[in-house]
Amino acid sequence: MIENTNFLANTYSRMPVTFVKGEGVWLWDDNGKKYLDMASGIAVCSLGHCHPAISKVVSDQLALLVHTSNLYWTLPQMELAMALCERSFAEQVFFCNSGTESVESALKLAKRRGNSLNGPDCYQIVCLENSFHGRTMGALSATCQPVYQRGFEPLVPGMTPVPAENKRALSLAVGSRTAAVILEPIQGEGGVRPVSDEYLRFARQLCDEFGALLIFDEVQVGIGRTGSFFAYEQTSVVPDVLCIAKALGNGLPIGAMLASKEVMSFLPQGSHASTFGGNPVVCQAAKEVVKLVSEPVFLAHVKETGQYLNSRLNEFAIKHPWLAQDVRGRGLIQAMELKQSDSGLAARLMTEGVMALVGHGKILRLVPPLVISKEHIDLFMEKLELVLK
């Protein structure tokens, strides 16, 4: 490991490991040690590390065209936009570079639409407590977790947090000044907490009643993670705006905001932009991701292995009730909540050759590459049993 780390801003609490190679579900550090990756770059490398098909299309595109800016058309961007629209309710796509930029774009769209239709007082954004939408000021203001907002006040005005699953609180919050309701169909960073269909339907009903947009943030749970291409496909609700990123580029930086033509028309020419958004190289990678993840056999594999991971975690919780108190998730986003805080769990797993995410001191969040096998899951459970006992 390189000893002098002083040249990097100290904004991350990094693990003491330097990775130099990845392949499939495996990572290798600079000492040659091999690790099972149960985090996939925080739900990013869903097709595994260095997937040969992704590497090939990226390499080929690098030899053709890297960047032109969005003052011009490029084929990879147009083809990717068409592929995403064909797979969703949407008719148009705005490309950016990350999940937080996708959310920021959706918030700007909602506010501009609210202003245009109902006047300057229609700028309220209703969001859920325990949510996570990103780190830029708009997305941070909609992230209803004080730990991330502390010290960055004043936040963007007009954000109204409400508790998830509380329909009365939501009905009191949404009104004529509401531009949008934004939520994650499964709260990822907030502890892998699925939002019920009943609550989603109620949010849809309120948005329709007051002419507000319903925005789904699928940055972490979209692109196959739950066993369907988009997470909303497993609910009874279709949003007006969809934010995606992370797994769309399988490691290359890309985000996207999807909507109908009518909704997207409230961002006319000159109202919003992204210099690198929809870059030809990342769009070629994303096109390949969409093609591979869309395969019914692939999505069936995600559902099957997700159910297997969930069952193994539940077996552990039943066997060790003094250690684990809850298991929840959908597809290959799963969590096990511990009875007590265990801040050293991720470090002990790493010592045993497993990379995993532990949030809020006691929630083991598992978002492995979607190509993981049952044998890999068995290996993980063996290591988990070892470090927790």
Beta strands, then each sheet from edge to edge (+ up, - down):
strand 1: 19-23
strand 2: 26-29
strand 3: 34-37
strand 4: 92-96
strand 5: 124-128
strand 6: 159-162
strand 7: 178-183
strand 8: 186-187
strand 9: 193-194
strand 10: 213-217
strand 11: 241-244
strand 12: 255-259
strand 13: 324-330
strand 14: 333-338
strand 15: 354-355
strand 16: 357-359
strand 17: 363-366
sheet 1: 1+ 2- 3+ 15+
sheet 2: 4+ 12- 11+ 10+ 7+ 5+ 6+
sheet 3: 8+ 9-
sheet 4: 13+ 14- 17+ 16-
end
